[in-house]
């Protein structure tokens, strides 16, 4: 179970480009959104 919990951030970071690609926007907006979201969550 600890291994699954440890891998969740890596899975989320790997799926983020797919999710932002579906939402749309320019690549710079996507990168800014990922950075802002990560900062808020962190």
N, C-alpha and C positions, 0 to 999 in steps of 0.2 A: 504494500500500500504506500509506503514511503517513496518508493521509486516512481509510482504514478504521480504523486504530489510533486516530486522533484522535476518531472518532465512537463508538467502543465505550462510553465512559462515558455519553454522552448516550443511547444506545440502552438501556443497562442501567438508567439512572435512569428512563427512560420506561416500561420493561417492569415495573419493580418494583411499582407499584400493582396491575397485573394479577395478578402472582404472589401478592402478599399477600392479594388479594381471594379467590383460590382457596383459600388456606390457612385463612382465617377469622379470627375475633377481632374485637374492637371497633376502630373507627378509631384510638382513642388507642393501643391495643396495636400496631397496624400501624405507626403513625408512630414509636413507640418502637423497634420492631424494626428499621425501616429506619435510624434514627439510630444504634443500637447496632452494626448490621452495617457501616455505613459507617465508623464510628469504628474498629472492629476491623480492617477491610481497610486503612484509611488508615494 
